[in-house]
Amino acid sequence: MLIFTAAFLVPLVWVVLGAMKPPAELARVPPTILPETWVPETYAQAWNYMDLGRFFLNTLVVAIGAWAVQLAVAVPAAYALSKLRPLLGNVILGLMLATLMLPAAALLVPMYLTISDLGLLNSPAAIWLPAAANAFNIYLLKRFFDQIPRELLEAATIDGAGPIRTLINIVLPISRPILAVVSIFAVVAAWKDFIWPLLVFSDPAKQTLSVALQRFAPDTPINLLLAGLVLAGLPMVALFLAFQRHILAGLTAGGIKG
Amino acid sequence: MRRHLTAYGFLSGALVVFALFSWYPIVRGVTLSFQQVNFVTAADWVGWSNFERLVNDPQFAIAWRNTIAFTAIALVLGFGVPFVTAVVLNELRHAKTYFRLVVYLPVMLPPVVTALLWKWFYDPGPGLFNTVLRGLGLPEGTWLDSGRIALVSLVVVATWANMGSATLIYLAALQTIPGELYEAAELDGAGVLQRIRHVTIPQTKFVLLMLALLQVVATMQVFTEPFIMTGGGPEDSTITVLLLLYRYAFVYNDFGTASALSLMLFTVLGVFSALYLRVTSREH
């Protein structure tokens, strides 16, 4: 148990404390455990030094946009495949699910060129649109919609509701649990992603936190860098503590994603 | 008829994004592998020459060897450690929620943050690891600075960062094993290891196989840790296939050769992905 805590929590506490030591103390061998001189202002300095506010905002725009576009694409698609059952619906579902087999790395170059052709380099849409081509979302949502009894939807149709009204008024409210899972994973994935934003955001002003931090890392004083890392990780830790039940349930119940 | 039209209206968004960002890139990736592009004149068909260039690049063999070594070590660590952790967690009566949270916490951190943190932990002087080793009176490590163990050091980071998911998925599988099976084994006089061998493993072999295949597909695409922590060094000891791909495409601007390398990676991983799909579809 102690080993466990030591392996997973101690490194994180070590960083949070380390960021508050002055640079000279950080370089000392052997290191101090608690800071001799507490410099909590380092966090504020790091924020200003790396202009973290801008990159937080960029990341937020990327993550929220990716979430919105993913839901806007996947919910109607899954609903159509589950309940409206169009001609060739199963073929389309099959073609979508087949993309789950594709390693993301294999598509980097052609996807980059496509984004470049569309003139979307350095635009948040370069993240939003490819993120929406996510077969896993459609699979999860469709599987959930499949369990909604037909009678419920037919009753709505008899009351004169069209498919859009039925989706919004009947299907979405009962799908809250699965929508929560899809939403959280969409935001977390967008926040964590590195290689794709690295490729599409060559303009430093447009970069996400991860891309900006790796750019700053080589020539930022270590205490400021550590503080920046803590700040960048904090929103995900907070999100995790707030939604831990959804996240852990989604991990095991919602199938598995690499 | 109207139903079909409405349905396609609902599907239109998905069809557009899949066509643009999944289906078309697959085709384009294959054609690019046989082309040389410079974005000024039309693309030239060059046959297999991109592949030839790759095979003649001394880094090609090194990158594959490193990637396979990385995947193999990651399979032993990233599979063994979560297995043991899940078995231990399953035996715990108290603080289960706490440990579940703790083991999953690193999964939430952005990989760039994790990689930069660990680079600092590996610092030979004031770094966390050598400090602990010194404290225990053990010899210090060179971590990322020595060609021999740099790759292993990276695997440790990747395992720490990702093992939370595998542990919790496996833990959920363990909890579905009926308690009577263990009781029966115990009556037959089976010890802990025998119970694991004869009850736990056979009862969860689907999940185990699935986790192993997922792990292979994910680690063959390793990029962030070597890119940030070592840049492929020292002396190419941590250059991976994806790092080489990145160099061809975005350092040398040779998209054709980069695509040829993607196609090779895709073919290799395709085998594992197909196995994964077979295993999971058989289970359902």
Contacts between the chains, C-beta under 8 A, distances in Angstrom:
chain1	res1	chain2	res2	distance
A	1	B	95	7.4
A	1	B	99	7.6
A	4	B	85	7.7
A	4	B	99	6.2
A	4	B	102	6.6
A	4	B	103	7.5
A	5	B	102	6.6
A	7	B	160	7.4
A	8	B	102	4.7
A	8	B	103	6.2
A	8	B	105	6.3
A	8	B	106	6.5
A	8	B	160	7.7
A	9	B	102	6.0
A	9	B	105	7.7
A	11	B	117	6.9
A	11	B	121	6.3
A	11	B	128	6.5
A	12	B	105	7.4
A	14	B	121	7.8
A	14	B	128	5.8
A	15	B	117	5.7
A	15	B	120	7.7
A	18	B	120	7.8
A	26	B	126	6.5
A	27	B	125	7.3
A	27	B	126	5.9
A	28	B	126	6.2
A	29	B	125	4.9
A	29	B	126	5.2
A	29	B	131	7.9
A	30	B	126	7.5
A	30	B	131	5.6
A	30	B	134	6.3
A	30	B	135	7.7
A	31	B	126	4.6
A	31	B	131	5.7
A	72	B	13	6.5
A	73	B	13	4.2
A	73	B	14	5.1
A	73	B	17	5.8
A	74	B	14	6.9
A	76	B	10	3.9
A	76	B	11	7.2
A	76	B	13	6.7
A	76	B	14	7.7
A	77	B	10	6.4
A	77	B	11	5.1
A	77	B	13	6.7
A	77	B	14	3.6
A	79	B	10	6.1
A	80	B	6	7.8
A	80	B	7	4.3
A	80	B	8	7.6
A	80	B	10	3.7
A	80	B	11	4.8
A	81	B	11	7.3
A	84	B	3	5.9
A	84	B	4	8.0
A	84	B	6	6.2
A	84	B	7	3.7
A	84	B	10	6.6
A	85	B	7	7.1
A	86	B	3	7.1
A	86	B	4	4.6
A	86	B	7	3.4
A	86	B	8	5.8
A	86	B	11	7.1
A	87	B	4	5.2
A	89	B	7	7.1
A	92	B	11	6.8
A	92	B	15	7.3
A	95	B	18	7.4
A	95	B	23	7.0
A	96	B	14	7.2
A	96	B	18	5.9
A	96	B	22	7.9
A	99	B	18	7.0
A	99	B	22	4.5
A	99	B	23	7.6
A	100	B	273	7.9
A	100	B	277	7.9
A	101	B	270	6.7
A	101	B	273	3.9
A	101	B	274	6.7
A	101	B	276	7.8
A	101	B	277	6.3
A	102	B	22	7.2
A	102	B	26	7.1
A	102	B	266	7.3
A	102	B	273	7.6
A	103	B	217	6.2
A	103	B	220	7.4
A	103	B	221	5.6
A	103	B	265	6.6
A	103	B	266	6.2
A	103	B	269	4.4
A	103	B	273	7.2
A	104	B	221	6.8
A	105	B	221	4.3
A	105	B	223	7.4
A	105	B	242	5.4
A	105	B	245	7.1
A	105	B	262	6.8
A	105	B	265	6.1
A	106	B	29	6.5
A	106	B	262	4.6
A	106	B	263	7.3
A	106	B	265	5.8
A	106	B	266	3.7
A	106	B	269	7.2
A	107	B	21	7.9
A	107	B	22	7.3
A	107	B	25	4.7
A	107	B	26	7.1
A	107	B	29	6.4
A	107	B	262	7.6
A	108	B	245	7.2
A	108	B	249	7.4
A	108	B	262	6.9
A	109	B	29	6.6
A	109	B	32	6.7
A	109	B	245	7.5
A	109	B	249	5.2
A	109	B	255	5.6
A	109	B	258	5.0
A	109	B	259	5.1
A	109	B	262	5.8
A	110	B	24	7.7
A	110	B	25	3.7
A	110	B	26	7.6
A	110	B	28	4.0
A	110	B	29	4.3
A	110	B	32	6.2
A	110	B	259	6.9
A	111	B	21	6.0
A	111	B	25	4.8
A	112	B	249	7.3
A	113	B	28	7.0
A	113	B	32	7.6
A	113	B	255	6.7
A	114	B	20	6.3
A	114	B	21	6.9
A	114	B	24	6.7
A	114	B	25	6.0
A	114	B	28	7.1
A	118	B	20	7.8
A	129	B	17	5.7
A	129	B	20	7.1
A	129	B	21	6.2
A	130	B	17	7.4
A	130	B	21	4.2
A	132	B	13	7.4
A	132	B	14	7.6
A	132	B	17	4.4
A	132	B	21	7.8
A	133	B	14	7.9
A	133	B	17	4.4
A	133	B	18	4.9
A	133	B	20	7.6
A	133	B	21	4.3
A	133	B	22	4.7
A	135	B	18	7.9
A	135	B	22	8.0
A	138	B	14	6.7
A	163	B	6	5.4
A	163	B	10	7.3
A	188	B	108	6.7
A	191	B	110	6.2
A	192	B	108	7.9
A	192	B	109	7.8
A	192	B	110	4.8
A	192	B	111	6.2
A	194	B	110	7.2
A	194	B	111	5.7
A	194	B	112	5.2
A	194	B	223	7.8
A	194	B	224	5.1
A	195	B	223	5.4
A	195	B	224	6.8
A	195	B	227	8.0
A	195	B	242	7.8
A	195	B	246	7.8
A	199	B	250	6.7
A	209	B	110	7.0
A	209	B	112	7.9
A	210	B	110	5.0
A	210	B	111	7.5
A	210	B	112	3.9
A	210	B	113	7.4
A	211	B	112	7.7
A	213	B	112	5.5
A	213	B	113	7.0
A	213	B	116	6.5
A	214	B	112	5.3
A	214	B	116	7.2
A	214	B	227	7.9
A	214	B	228	5.5
A	217	B	116	5.6
A	217	B	228	7.4
A	222	B	120	6.9
A	225	B	116	6.9
A	226	B	117	7.8
A	226	B	120	6.9
A	229	B	113	4.9
A	229	B	116	5.7
A	229	B	117	5.8
A	232	B	110	6.2
A	232	B	112	7.9
A	232	B	113	5.3
A	233	B	108	7.9
A	233	B	109	4.9
A	233	B	110	6.7
A	233	B	113	4.8
A	236	B	108	4.3
A	236	B	109	6.1
A	236	B	110	6.8
A	237	B	105	6.8
A	237	B	108	6.3
A	237	B	109	7.6
A	239	B	108	7.2
A	240	B	101	7.8
A	240	B	104	7.3
A	240	B	105	6.7
A	240	B	108	4.6
A	241	B	101	7.8
A	244	B	101	6.2
A	247	B	104	7.6
A	248	B	100	6.4
A	248	B	104	6.8
A	248	B	168	6.3
A	251	B	104	7.9
A	251	B	165	6.1
A	251	B	168	5.7
A	251	B	169	6.5
A	252	B	168	6.3
A	252	B	169	5.7
A	252	B	172	4.0
A	256	B	165	7.9
A	256	B	169	5.9
A	256	B	210	6.8
A	256	B	211	7.9
A	256	B	214	6.6
A	258	B	214	4.8
A	258	B	217	6.0
A	258	B	218	4.6
